[in-house]
Amino acid sequence: MVKRICLVIPPSLFLLDERVFMTLGILKVAAVLEQAGFYVELLDLSGVENFEEVVEDHARSGSVSCYGLTATTPQMPAATKILRTLRQYAPSARAMLGGPHATLVHAAFRHEQKRGVQGRGTLAFQQLREMFDVLVLGDGESAVLRAVKEHPEPVIDADDPRSELFLTDHTLTELPFPARHLVDVESYHYTIDGERALSLIAQLGCPFGCGFCGGRMSPFLRRIRMRTSENIVKEILSLYETYGVKGFMLYDDELNVSPKLVELMNLIAKTQVDLGVEFRLRGFIKAELFTDEQADAMYRAGFRWILIGFESGHERILTNIQKKASLADNTRAMEIAKRHGLKVKALMSLGHPGESEGTIRATRDWLVSVKPDDFDATVITTYPGTPYFDEAVETKPGIWTYTYPRTGDRLHSVEVDYREVAEYYKGVPGEYTSYVYTDHLSSQELVRLRDWLENDVRATLEIPFNAGAPALRYEHSMGQGHIPPRILRSSDHALDRGRSA
């Protein structure tokens, strides 16, 4: 009999609109399971208002014996509610957790073990072990096949380059493409220059050590793994032929950490000539690595917008972040982009060690001087797996302090239960709640200055506010015994085999 597994994408309640980019990691895991002959159902709860009722309805059916959840740290409050519902209505079903949160909490735990301490990373990992039957850490594509065995290990660690479960360039290239047929693709809406777009990930990993960024001690997020250019273009062609899209959002951490970026862009450009179509692309680049050759190739491939995480307009803050890019590097990147007709969205963040009203005003002045085409500014969050979290020490009850050793500048954060507190992640203008503060600015002052920065820069540069589309919410009606197809999808070809089994 074909085994039945239900994978679950929790809602992202902190987002204005959850139906913009689908969660590709769990869709890659689903594709591997399908390839291995498993019958896979997928509950996509993105944007579902009463998601707990949806889970209850599915759990009551008793159709599967194994549920696999993925979760980022901001999704954990919703994932916790999903787990509680499963425990109540499907108590014998195996509950597995994979994805960034579990992996990064484990990395924090591992870091504390090496230092011989038991801190909040250890506590958070112990809590996850008590909650879930199986934790899958790191690259889940091969690890999931161990997780669904009859008697799996409670912790399956694929975040170790020495493990056969850790993906290499070769194994990454050989993987099936994400099982997008398991989600309602038409309900996801994103455009690039008017072209309907879908997202893909060309390569894994970012080698830099920015203090605010997750996974800096986690090899699966720190080590670069690259597919061949031919394989990436094959996926782009598949999306074009299957869904008719001509827009592609490349969600790599930094596209130009790859030495093959120009090769890839040239191949994408050639593909468009061969097809007689014109694509539009969007993605992230690293400022100090950006070159005229890259910019020219990206434009020819269809890029008109790029996103750059400049973070700050003050040199000392860039040092404290360990950004590896100077103000001069950032300004030069803006100049390169403009020379080649590429619009730039500048990604800025506030609340780093040493942040003061003066450093935020410097960020404002730099933005006004370089004139990005768009920007956003957010107050940072100290997630597990970031140096700001992993290297912090408790200086007062419930207060954790990170100190950057080169300058002695500090960042303080308030202890938060990531499993329960959803308000921690609010990033909607006008609704910010900061749980960090510095020696110069309180949490409230950080929020006030963030709002001032955005309002002032947009007014000065005449950049309109991003109103965005209204958040899409789907509601599942209980008592009908049926979950709408846009929420629940299953493996049709696996179902056919199941009927004959």
Secondary structure, DSSP 4 states (H G I P E B T S, - for coil): ---EEEEEE---TTSS-SSSS--HHHHHHHHHHHHTT-EEEEEE-TTBTTHHHHHHHHHHHT--SEEEEE--GGGHHHHHHHHHHHHHH-TTSEEEEESHHHHHHHHHHHHHHHHT---HHHHHHHHHHHH-SEEEEE-HHHHHHHHTSSS--SEEEE--TTSTTS--HHHHHHSPPP-GGGS-GGG---EETTEEEEEE--EE------TTSTTTT-HHHHS-EE--HHHHHHHHHHHHHHH---EEEE--S-GGGSTTHHHHHHHHHHHHHHHT---EEEEEE-GGG--HHHHHHHHHHTEEEEEEEEE-S-HHHHHHHT----HHHHHHHHHHHHHTT-EEEEEEEE--TT--HHHHHHHHHHHHHH--SEEEEEE----TTSHHHHT-EEEETTEEEEE-TTT--EEEEE---TTT-SGGG--STT-----EEESS--HHHHHHHHHHHHHHHHHHHTPPP---PPPP-B-PPTTSS---TTTEEE-HHHHHHHHH-
